[in-house]
Amino acid sequence: MLTTLGEIFAINQIGFPILSLIVFLPALTAILIACLKDETEMKVFAASSTLISFVLSILLLVFFFWNTADMQFVEQVNWIPAIGASYHVGIDGISLLLVILTAFLSFLVVLFSWTGIEGIKPYLICILTLTTTLLGVFVAINLFLFFLFWEIMLIPMYFLIKIWGGEGRDYASLKFVLYTLLGSVLMLIGFVMLALNYQDFAIVNGLQKTISFDLLDLLEAPIAPRTQMTIFLLLFFGFAFKVPMFPFHTWLPDAHVQAPTAGSVLLAGVLLKMGTYGFIRFSLPLLPDASQVAAPFMLALAVIGIVYGALLALAQDDMKKLIAYSSISHMGFVVLGIFTLNETGVTGAIIQMFNHGISTAGLFFVVGFLYNRRHTKAISAFGGLWKSVPILAGFYLLISLSSLAFPGTNGFVGELLILLGAAEGEAHLFYLIPAIFGVLLGAAYLFWLYQRVMLGEVISDENRAMADLNRYEISICAALTVFILWVGFYPLPFIKTTESSVDYVLSRTTVSPSDGEDHLASLPK
């Protein structure tokens, strides 16, 4: 039976701290690598730890209970009781796929970095530390812990761009940190307001715990509509900068162009999802009235981002910048799905977060393969590569089809659900038409990019003599292909995983304030 409104609990079906192992194994490996001198040993330990985290994340899917919205695999330890902070982690159908995605891409970027990296020790330490912080964001139930992981993530990503980035890395790394820090400060104020609201609720109802940042506690405390709007706005800036939504997107192209391939993969594949995850995890269930009021505004920003990002992608000659603007467009679809506030749209948004992580990571890997061979990202420097690198051309075509949501690929499933969700309400039809136009623009810039890079005549001797993919690179592309085709042809396990959690979030979002307060008042004190 599905969990009903307000009755969300925590369980650990295996009695083992598997989430802590998944999250902290990469960080522990980073400490070990700091003590090693042999570079081969460093790479082996880094690859092994990320692979183990990925395998354990797949085990989560095996033992996951589909028919409940309860937090699962939960671990909780008191940390700073005086301020309501605890080490409280768990997952549900909203976060499970993102944990799998993060662990998967982290393993692939370590595999990609097996050769060609100068200063491999600090590089791997940054990758592994970043992996731990990203995983921590998606499993944290306590908002204080969530914020801690959210902020620490900036440090390794800053150094990845600053040390291993391109010529404009100083500007890009500083801009990335300043933009996201601004949003984070406002988000923290919103979290504090949520905790203070719970404190007032606990005192009035005589609860023993009078201060808490715990999501499960905060869900019990109704919030006045006007206060909801204030908190929603504060959280909006924190999440919108991270997505990034239009018009808070300007840091993203600079960061992508300057970041090394591993940084771009984790940035586009995982880090951008932190913002949309925050909307689903916190804004919708905790601030239902504000979410409904803000939905038209959010939908408008989403479709502007879809079209604007796609048009800018068409105007680029730098491959990484084109893919960066395409991410702005694709993440606009995710925001569109979330704020349809219906099951089809929100489910599509969660699935598309996973899908975008796979397809965009694949595109950045392709750019990385080409850059390692030609040391340029300019589209005009390529042409006719299918004759020299047929294996890369084949994988690149499949990844491009995934990104443009071609039927039979993972991207089609997510975008179709989002568009169907947008079509459910008459008011949403206004946003559906520009979103469909964005789909067409996406096909245009992706096919245009493929045509100029892979088709036509070979324009230089460097392109004619280019080596095809090696075994490590083929392994990366093959692994991505598994998920592209799995979700594309058999998406049911992924959709079923999200079903109960989405139902719970929407049951809170669509309930009237008075009904919610009456129900919450009946909960045991």
C-alpha positions, -999 to 999 in steps of 0.1 A, spaced: 0 0 0 13 35 -9 24 57 19 -3 83 27 0 120 32 23 128 61 30 92 69 65 88 55 88 66 76 123 53 74 134 17 70 166 -3 64 158 -35 47 193 -50 49 205 -38 83 239 -27 68 252 8 63 254 4 25 248 40 17 277 52 39 300 27 21 288 39 -13 293 76 -3 325 75 16 345 48 -1 357 72 -28 368 97 -2 386 71 18 403 60 -14 414 96 -20 431 96 14 448 63 5 460 77 -28 475 107 -10 499 82 7 509 64 -25 537 71 -49 531 46 -77 507 61 -103 495 27 -115 485 18 -80 467 52 -77 446 45 -108 438 9 -98 426 20 -64 406 49 -78 389 27 -105 383 -1 -80 366 21 -54 343 38 -79 335 5 -95 326 -10 -60 304 21 -53 286 16 -86 281 -22 -80 267 -14 -46 244 12 -61 230 -15 -84 224 -37 -53 202 -8 -40 180 -13 -70 179 -51 -64 167 -47 -28 146 -16 -33 109 -17 -23 89 -3 -52 55 0 -35 64 25 -8 75 61 -5 94 54 27 130 64 29 150 32 25 185 19 36 183 46 63 212 54 87 209 79 114 234 91 141 230 122 163 256 148 154 249 183 167 216 179 186 217 215 198 210 228 162 190 198 150 218 184 128 223 147 124 239 122 101 207 110 85 209 94 51 185 73 30 170 71 -5 137 68 -21 125 65 -57 135 102 -64 171 98 -54 179 61 -63 185 67 -100 207 97 -93 229 77 -69 233 50 -96 241 77 -122 267 94 -100 285 62 -91 284 51 -128 298 83 -143 325 85 -116 338 51 -126 338 61 -162 357 94 -157 384 75 -138 386 50 -166 388 79 -191 417 95 -171 438 64 -172 463 81 -195 472 117 -205 467 134 -171 496 154 -156 496 155 -118 475 123 -115 475 122 -77 458 155 -69 436 150 -100 422 116 -87 419 130 -52 397 158 -66 376 133 -87 371 110 -57 363 138 -33 338 153 -57 321 119 -61 316 116 -24 300 150 -21 277 144 -51 266 111 -37 261 128 -3 237 154 -17 214 127 -31 213 106 1 211 133 28 178 135 46 190 161 71 191 196 55 222 206 74 240 175 61 226 182 26 240 217 27 274 205 39 278 181 10 264 208 -14 290 233 -4 320 210 -1 313 200 -37 326 234 -48 361 228 -36 371 198 -58 352 211 -88 370 245 -84 404 228 -85 395 206 -114 388 237 -135 415 259 -120 444 234 -124 435 212 -153 413 236 -173 420 255 -204 434 290 -210 405 308 -194 404 285 -164 410 313 -138 380 333 -148 358 302 -153 366 286 -119 361 319 -100 328 326 -118 315 291 -111 322 294 -73 309 330 -70 276 322 -88 269 290 -69 279 305 -36 254 333 -40 226 309 -45 238 287 -17 237 315 9 201 323 0 193 286 1 208 283 36 186 311 48 156 292 35 167 261 53 170 280 86 135 294 81 122 258 77 139 248 109 125 278 128 90 270 116 94 235 129 106 248 162 74 269 165 53 239 156 71 216 181 66 241 209 29 246 202 24 208 201 46 200 230 70 178 211 102 166 228 124 176 198 122 214 195 147 220 167 154 200 136 167 202 101 155 167 94 132 164 63 110 139 79 104 162 109 99 193 86 72 175 67 51 174 98 50 212 103 25 232 82 38 265 69 18 296 64 13 304 27 31 338 29 60 322 46 60 295 20 65 320 -7 94 336 10 112 303 16 104 291 -20 120 322 -34 151 317 -12 154 280 -23 147 289 -59 179 310 -62 200 282 -47 185 255 -70 181 277 -101 218 288 -101 228 251 -100 204 238 -128 212 264 -143 179 280 -153 176 310 -175 187 337 -167 212 323 -142 230 302 -167 260 323 -177 285 305 -156 279 272 -173 294 276 -208 326 291 -193 329 263 -168 323 236 -195 347 250 -221 375 254 -196 370 222 -175 388 190 -183 367 162 -198 362 145 -164 350 178 -149 326 184 -178 312 149 -175 305 152 -138 293 188 -141 268 182 -168 260 146 -159 255 150 -122 260 184 -107 233 201 -128 208 176 -114 213 189 -79 191 219 -86 162 200 -101 165 174 -74 162 201 -48 130 213 -63 114 179 -61 129 169 -28 122 201 -8 102 227 -27 73 206 -38 65 186 -6 75 213 20 61 243 2 30 231 -17 10 263 -18 40 283 -30 49 256 -56 14 259 -71 15 297 -72 50 297 -87 43 270 -113 33 293 -142 64 314 -136 86 283 -134 71 268 -166 77 301 -184 114 301 -174 116 265 -184 104 270 -220 125 301 -224 155 281 -214 146 253 -238 144 276 -268 171 300 -258 197 273 -250 189 255 -283 192 287 -304 226 295 -288 238 260 -294 232 264 -331 255 295 -331 286 278 -317 318 266 -333 333 252 -301 320 217 -295 320 219 -257 302 253 -257 276 238 -280 270 209 -257 269 233 -227 241 253 -242 223 221 -251 224 212 -214 206 245 -206 179 235 -231 176 199 -219 175 209 -182 147 233 -192 127 201 -201 133 187 -166 120 219 -149 90 218 -172 82 183 -161 86 191 -124 62 221 -125 35 204 -145 27 191 -110 13 159 -123 25 123 -121 34 120 -158 54 152 -159 73 147 -126 81 111 -134 94 122 -168 115 148 -151 132 123 -128 138 98 -157 151 126 -179 176 137 -152 191 102 -154 189 102 -192 205 136 -196 233 125 -174 240 95 -197 236 112 -231 254 145 -222 282 126 -205 285 106 -237 288 138 -258 315 152 -235 334 119 -237 333 121 -275 347 156 -274 374 144 -250 383 115 -273 387 140 -302 405 166 -281 431 140 -270 439 133 -306 437 168 -321 440 192 -291 412 214 -304 375 217 -298 367 238 -328 340 222 -350 356 237 -381 388 217 -375 371 184 -382 352 168 -410 350 133 -427 361 115 -395 338 85 -401 364 73 -426 392 74 -400 374 65 -368 343 44 -377 339 29 -342 338 64 -327 315 76 -354 291 48 -346 290 53 -309 288 91 -314 257 87 -337 239 66 -311 247 91 -283 235 120 -305 202 101 -311 199 96 -274 204 133 -268 178 144 -294 153 119 -279 151 95 -309 126 66 -304 143 35 -290 167 55 -269 165 66 -233 160 103 -241 128 96 -260 112 81 -228 119 110 -206 110 138 -230 78 120 -241 66 117 -205 74 154 -199 55 165 -230 26 143 -221 26 158 -186 26 193 -201 -3 184 -223 -25 172 -194 -38 206 -184 -53 232 -207 -31 259 -191 0 239 -199 -7 239 -237 8 274 -238 41 260 -227 39 228 -248 42 244 -282 76 262 -276 88 230 -258 81 210 -290 99 237 -310 128 232 -287 128 194 -295 131 203 -332 159 228 -326 177 201 -306 176 177 -336 189 206 -357 220 214 -337 229 178 -329 226 166 -365 245 198 -376 273 190 -352 275 154 -363 275 163 -400 303 188 -397 325 166 -375 319 131 -390 306 135 -425 318 152 -457 354 152 -469 385 148 -448 400 183 -445 434 177 -430 461 150 -428 457 150 -390 421 139 -394 430 113 -420 456 97 -397 435 99 -366 434 67 -344 401 50 -336 390 43 -301 412 22 -278 399 -5 -255 393 19 -225 374 43 -247 353 15 -263 345 2 -228 332 37 -218 310 40 -249 297 4 -245 288 10 -209 268 42 -219 251 22 -247 238 -3 -222 218 24 -204 208 42 -236 192 11 -250 179 -4 -216 159 27 -207 149 32 -244 135 -3 -249 125 -13 -213 119 18 -191 94 1 -168 119 -7 -139 130 29 -139 95 43 -140 82 19 -113 111 29 -90 99 65 -90 61 58 -88 54 57 -51 77 86 -42 62 108 -69 27 100 -57 37 110 -22 52 143 -33 22 152 -54 -2 142 -27 14 169 -5 17 194 -33 -20 192 -44 -36 189 -9 -53 220 3 -37 238 33 -66 231 56 -66 194 48 -29 192 53 -31 209 88 -60 187 98 -42 156 89 -9 167 105 -27 175 136 -38 139 139 -3 125 138 11 110 171 29 136 192 
